Amino acid sequence: MPAWLALAFGSALPAIVWRPLLDEPPPVWLPGAQALVLAAGVPLVGRLNSTKPLRGFVAALAAMQLGFLIAGLIREIPRYAEWASGAPDYQDVFVGAFVLLIPGLLMLLTARADGLGPRELFLQRGDVAAPSRIPGTERRISWSRLGPLLVALFTVPLAVQLIFANDPDFDRLGKAVELLPLALVFGAINALSEEVRFRCVLLARLSPVVGAETSIWMTALAFGFAHWYGGNPSGPSGAAMTTAAGLIWAKSMLETRGLFWAWATHGAADVVIFTILVMSAP
């Protein structure tokens, strides 16, 4: 229960509740308030034997929210805000992907401070052919077979959802092809950034404490909450899609002990997002 409470407070759930409750967007300072409360709770969690193993998890959540506060303040800089308000969405998300490296970097610092290395944080290729158990059965399938299938599983429904949400102009397909190198860079950077902050660090902190299955669900829900109002896809359907994706990506990390398949399939999905945004630009 303490782990779930920490996740609820340290995720995007407060921002989701804020909007309908107060009928206004959540303020830029909200992640700062979350970070402050979580940081103040780290020593308390560390003193109690029943919650001491969660100290690193709470510290990671505090670092993530502090990073979101810094990223939000950067976006409030007048020249940045003026540029972003007039820039096409694909340009905004491209630059934003680099700004959003900050939360993950701060989370990695908390992990390194406790001696966690690349292996513990899944920051390695891993065994890309490791067996994966099919849920509800004892059957297993190799990730070398499952991984490529996931590219189609994620990108096709995602493309359909984004087409209905953004009404892209397919006459701009040539522009999308021209900007494919930017799409690939965006896919690589954004996928790595989100994998680090929503899975690598959190799984490393949670799985030894609450177990593999619970940590998979917790990190997937945190990922889904983050897409309710922010990012693409968004809204309830976007949150459901990203939660489902988060379940599989977290499972891939724990079973392969590495980042490869989560990063590769996530990156492919982000390339689709960038391409649709290019074709949706005015």
N, C-alpha and C positions, 0 to 999 in steps of 0.2 A: 504493500500500500504506500509506504513513503516514496518509493521510486515512481509510482504513478502520479502521486501528488506533485513531486518535483517536476515531472515531465509536463503535467498540465499547466503549471505555472511558468515553466521555463521554455515553453513552445510558443507557437503563434496562436494558441487557443484564447488567451486573454484579448488579443486583437480581434479575433473573430467575434467574441462576445461583445466587445466594446461598441462595434458599429451599430447593431440593432438595438442595443440597450440604451445608448445615449444619442442615437440617430446622428452620428457624425463619425468621420474617419478617426482611427486611433491616432493620438498625437505622436510626434517624433520622439518625445521623451519616454514613451511607454517602455521600450526595450531597456532604457537606462534604469528605470524603476525596477524592472524585473531583475536586471543584473545586480543592482544594489542589494535587493532582498536576498537573492540567491547567494551572493558573495558573503553577506552577513551570516547566512545559514551554514556555510562551509565549516567554520570552527565548531558550531553546535553539533552538526552531524558527525564530525570527527570525534567528539567527546563521548557519544553514546555508543555502547557496544552493539546495540541492535541496528544502528544505521551507519556505523563507521565505514563499512565497505562501499557505501554510496557517496562518500565524500568526493571522490574523483569525478563521479557523474554530475553531482551538483556544481562542482567547479567548472566542468565543461559547459554546462548550460549557462552559467554566469558569463563565461568567456564568449559564448555564442551571442548572447543578448547584448553584451558590451560591443561586440563587433557590429551587430546590427545598428546599434545606436550611432557608432562612428560612421558607418555607411550612410545612415539616414541624414546625419549632419553634413556629410560631404555633399549629398544631393540637395541640401538646403543652401549651399553656397550660391549667392546670387548669379554668378556667371554660369555655373553648372545648371542651376534651375532654369535660367533663361534659355540655355542651349537645349536642354532636354525637352522643354515645353514645345519647341518648334521642330525638333528632330524626328525623323521617322522612327517608328518603334524598333525596327531592327538595329538602327544605330544606337538607340538608347540602351537596349538590352546588351549589345556588344560591349559598350563601355561599362555598363553596370556589372557585367560578369567579372571584370577586374576589380571593381570596388568591393564586390561581395567575396573576394578572396580573404578579406580582413577577418570575418568571424572564424573561418576555418583555421587561419594562421594562429589566432589567439587560442583556439581550442588545442591546437597541436602543442603550443607552448606549455599549457597546463599538463598535457600528457607527458611531454619530455621532462618537465620538472619532477614528475613522479617516476622517471626512469623507463617509461614505455618507449620501445624502439620500433623500427619499421615493421618487424614481424608481428608484434603485438597489435600494431595499429593497422594491419592489413595493407601497408604501403609497399607491396611487392606483387609480382605477377601471380604467384600462387600456382597451384596444380590445376592447370586449365582443363585437364581431362579427368578430374576427380569425379567420383560417382555422386549423383544426387538422388535422394530418396523421393519418390513420387508420393505426395501427401495422401494419407489414408490407405496406403498399400505398403508392401515390403519390396516392391519393384524399384529398380534403380536405373538411371540413365546417365550416361557420361555428359559432363558439362561441355565437352568438345562437340557433342551433337545438340545438346539443349541450347547452348549459347547462341548459335546462328539462328535457331528457330525463334528465339526471343526478339531478335531484331524485327522480324515481321510481326510478331505478336504485339510489340509496343508501337511500332511506327505506323502501321496501317490504321488502327483505331484512333491514334493520336492525330494523324493527318485528317481523318474524317471529322473529328471533333473541332479541330482548328479551322477547317474549311467552312463549317457551319457558323463558327463563332466570328470569323474574320472576313468572310466573303472575298477571298483573294481574286485578283485579276490574272487569269492564266495567260493573257497577252504579255505579262511581265516575266514569263518563264525564262526568256533570254537574259534578263537582268539577274535573275536568281542564279543562273548558270555562271554568269560573269562574276558574281560575288561568292561562288562556291568556296574559294580559299578562305574567305572570311567566315563562312558558315562552318568550315572544318575547325578553324581556330576557336570559334565560339563554342562548338560542340566539345572540343577537348578541354578548354578552360572551365567552362560552366559545369560540365559533368564532373570533372575532378574536384572542383570547389564544393559542389553539393554532396558528392560521395564522402569527402573528408568530414564535413560538418554534420551531415545527417546519418552517416553510417560508420565510417572508420573509427572516429574517436568515441562515439556513443556506444558502438558495439564492443569496443575494447574495454570500456568502463562498465558496461552493463552485463555482458554475457557471463563473466565469472561470478556475478552476484545473483542475478535472477534467472540464469539459464538461457540457453540458446533460443527456445521458442518464444519466451516472453520478450526477450530483447529484440527479436525480429519484429514482433507486433508493435512494440513501443517505438522503435525507430521508424517504422513504416507510417505510424500515425503522426509522428512529428513531421515527417516529410509531407504527408497529406495536408495537415493543418497549414503548413507554410504556403501551400498553393491555393488555399481557399480564396483569398483576396489578392495574392501576389503571384506574379509570374504566369507562364503559360505551360500547361492548360490551367484554367482557374475556375472558380465557382464550385458548387457541390460535385458536379460531374468531374471536374478537373481534380478535385481533392480525392475523389474515389479512385480515379485512374492512377494518380501518383501514389496513393496508399497501396494499391495492388502492385504497382511497379516496385515500391519500396520493400514489400514483402519478399519478392523474388530476388532483388538485388542484395538484400541483407542475407538471404539464404545462400546466395552464391558466394558471398564473402566468407561466411562461416564454414561452408563446405569445401571451398578451394583454398581457404586461408590466404586469399589475395584479392586484389582489386580489379583484375583484368576484365572479367565478364561484366561486372557492374559498370565499369567505366566505358567499355566498348559499346554496350547496348544503350546506356544512358546517353553517350555521346552521339550515337546514331539518331536517337530521338530528338536531341537538341539541334542537330543539323536540319531535321524536318521542321522544327519550330522556326528556326531562323529563315528557312526558305519560304515558308508560308507568310512570315512577316514581311519579307522582301516583296512578295507578290501582292501583299495587302497595302503596301505603302501608297500614298496618294501620288 
